[in-house]
Amino acid sequence: MRAAPTILHLDMDAFFAAAEQASKPSLRGKPVVVGGLGPRGVVATASYEARRFGVHSAMPMGQARRLAPNAAYLVPRFAFYRAISGQVMELLGRLSPLVEPLSLDEAFVDLEAGGVADDSAGAREAGERLRRDILTTTGLTGSVGLAGSKMLAKIASEEAKPDGLVLIEPGTERELLGPRSVRIIPGVGPATGEHLRRAGIGTVAEVVEAGEDELVRLLGRAHGTSLYAMALGRDDRPVVAERDAKSVSVEDTFDVDLHDRLRIRLEVERLAERCVARLRGSGHSGRTIVLKVRRYDFSTLTRSETLRGPTDDPVVVRDAAARLLDLVDTTGGVRLLGVGVSGLADYTQEDLFAQAEAEAVAEAEAGAEAAADATAVAEAGTEAAERAAETGPQAPAAAPPAATETAERHWAPGNDVRHAVYGPGWVQGSGVGRVTVRFEEPCSAPGRVRTFVVGDPDLEPADPLPLVPGGATVSTA
């Protein structure tokens, strides 16, 4: 524990929804919900106006629509959010070389390492200056917590929401935490909280009264010891400037369970290519390919294959994911598919040779298997060969038509567009061959709404406009 509150925790306020409101004047002050819009979509972020109706993150989108039927429901624009996050992280980097990002909208900063604060007054001044700079640069607000430890700084930023600053003076931790619910301590989720409640422990003060031995008996040594230390306000975790990525993955939840085996395979191949694009974007290669399948009954299966050397080759990852799919029973339907790569490393020349060797071995094995299969087919006779031909790979035409899906994605609610006559705007909705657009800019008054046919040649997708005059232009290309 530090003697001064020089650990800062920043948490942007309702980040995704606030970014949408800032870029769309007609939505300011109104309930906005960002997330997956399909029947199985979930809420990523809800604006504070939407939260008054009970909408919160991780809630099923169908439930959110019932609670707030008049809210604006938009798809996430992650490239847009990442660009804004980059501006915020740059401001944090000016405070200290020790910045630990936790997500796009959240980070710890060691003010002492940056030499900008060594006491309460300096820390408060740095926090207030940061909040002003974020507002000026992005037009958005963030909440700041300051304390002598990471745990308390995060608790302080929660207390500061929205758009505030809370500083916890070292030495006041026990008094502050005592009457609070045990759920305020990081790592205490609903299950642990309920387990403690049944044991008569509901507040942080009651955790301290129970003692470390009792907590170890209830929760196990690692969790019990950690919980007792945090209840006393003890947290000596340092701010870590860089966290090495452990894996890269992508996944999709489908509105309707997939039953067709060919369609499932095509989706796996598509996910593998997206995963490799993200892998390359992060400057990594990886050795272990992971397939995730959630079936119709919510049971989740994972299968993995480790290569001889790291790769960022889309063909290698796609083929490995397809082999893993062959090990999974998809009878009954599939509701979610995911492809990931772990065992990450920086790509080096040695990796290329290792991968080439792995591919050569794989090709040799595949050749041997093909020869064995050919012999087996010949021995089985013409009837078996015909059955093998009938059940072999089918033409891609069996996949569901992509034109409608492309059109829906193309004009997803919230996405930016530009019209040759009316200028920049954003999609309010689409369907039945029509797309409705509101024409406005971040710094304009609320704009007018117009409707066009989906194929209107004057209407095309566009990059988001900067949120503030002179701000950075965001490219989603």
PECOR-V244999 format. One record per helix or strand of 2 or more residues. SS is the DSSP state (a for helix, b for strand). FROM is the first residue (numbers start at 1). LEN is the number of residues. Records with the same first field share a line. If there is no record, write none. Layout:
SS=FROM-LEN, FROM-LEN
This chain:
b=7-6, 32-4, 42-5, 72-3, 99-5, 106-5, 142-6, 165-3, 247-12, 284-12, 300-12, 334-13, 416-4, 423-9, 434-6, 448-6, 459-3
a=15-9, 25-3, 48-4, 61-7, 78-18, 111-4, 120-19, 150-11, 173-6, 182-3, 190-9, 204-7, 212-8, 221-11, 261-21, 314-12, 349-32, 382-9, 396-3, 403-8
